[in-house]
Amino acid sequence: MPFRDQWRDVKTLHDDGIPIDTASNETAKLFDATLTQYTGWYNDNQLGGIETCLSRLLSSDPTCIASRILATGLDILGTASPASSLHSKTVTSLGNTTSSSEYINLHTQALIEWSLAKFSKAADTWEQILVLYPFDMMAIKFASDNYFYIGDREMIRDSIARVLPIWETSSNRPLKPYLYGMYAFGLGETNMIERAEKEARFALEMNPHDAWATHALAHAVEYAGETSKGIDILKKTYQDWTTCDLIKPHIDWHWALYEIEQGNREIAEDILVNHLLNKAGDLSMLDFVDIAALIYRLKLAGQNSSTIYSSDRLKKFINDHLHDHLLLFNDLHIYFIFNDYADLENRNDFIRILRDSYDTSDFDSGPVFRQVGNYLFQAIDQFREKKYSEVFELLYPIRNKIYQIGGSNAQRDLFYLLLIHSGVYSHNNQHQQLAQRLIHERCLMRNKTKSKMMENYANTILND
């Protein structure tokens, strides 16, 4: 069996440091099954998947607040809800959460803070939980997802580092192997590439079906500039990571990035169309940002196939989430392909409503919008008009602040490619010189590997 099929009862969960507030062993086992699928990025078909498990979990003991916390967290941390209604939705989902349990109260507090877009406060609360309950994988996962959204690269790594040694002193904890893949991802995001690869491979030795560890390995290989090696790894382990349906499209996305770097745009487009746009099931927000980013990357690489721009499904998703305005990262990806899909007659309406949402609220994202996001939206506008000098002038001063919008280094690399592309095609000689320096910088960061994509940019400058 590639995945677990034995679930913990009330006593075992309590013994393992998760004080679930139920006397029902059925509820405890459903909680464990749901948490395990969330941690492992897969839907267990024998259980009907996460959604079925959640439904059964909530009905098995309606008084169990921990169950509602897990369900609410999975919902709101999917970042596909409007910011304007997120808090009321969260309060409604949690219900009457008064409890004598500090564990329950702290988890409730963290989700309320997150629903108010107080992401840093929520992170602090989850870390407080982990001081008291270091074996609580629910808090570990919620905190980790949150750090990813706010671009806190060090805490993506260090939140796991704080608890991993404690887990290592204890045997027979079924979710322990997943921590190594999570730690590997954080190491990669902080440019500790060799250690990231080592930890990811260690995780995969324990569980070849740990697709997050495969994902962390894909990041490490990309950051090392070893795209051929990355393709080879994904081909050889294909049967392992494709069992994790929740993250499979994202790993396919990484494969597409390798192909673009190597100049294989047609292969990347095939991955986009057949593995992302036409994937089975509903699109998640993660699916959407991958699709939008890949469309934009292919545009930068010169691939403008009409096949890409024929998705009513994608158009519906964008219009359903056009005014969520919860995370700048999501809004930017909508704006990348806005003109091709959105129904609004004037994209200025989108920017106006977005600006009002961030500037008039006390969201954590407000300062990030003013210091970084506002310039990124302007740059996308100017690039659309082929005003490359203006794009370069907008992006170059903030290039080292872009991490604040969230996402991974690999995802944010799109903005650096936009900067390089604009410098290459700018008529300003200094911009071209700086673009050449940025190409050097990017290649040296990747073990002096100059990809086909970077070679093309460098040759364009030389031949100008």
ABEGO torsion letter per residue (X at the ends): XABBABBBBAAAAAAAGBBBBBABAAAAAAAAAAAAAAAAGBBBAAAGEAAAAAAAAAAABAABAAAAAAAAAAAAAAGABBAAAAAAAAAAAAEBABBABAAAAAAAAAAAAAAAGBAAAAAAAAAAAAAABAABAAAAAAAAAAAAAAGBAAAAAAAAAAAAAAAAABBGBAAAAAAAAAAAAAAAAAGBAAAAAAAAAAAAAABAABAAAAAAAAAAAAAAGBAAAAAAAAAAAAAAAAABAAAAAAAAAAAAAAAAAAGBAAAAAAAAAAAAAABBEBBBAAAAAAAAAAAAAAAAAGBBBAAABABAAAAAAAAAAAAAGABAAAAAAAAAAAAAABABABAAAAAAAAAAAAAABABAAAAAAAAAAAAAAAAAAAAAAGBAAAAAAAAAAAAAAAAAAEEBAAAAAAAAAAAAAAAAABABAAAAAAAAAAAAAAAAAAGGBBBAAAAAAAAAAAAX
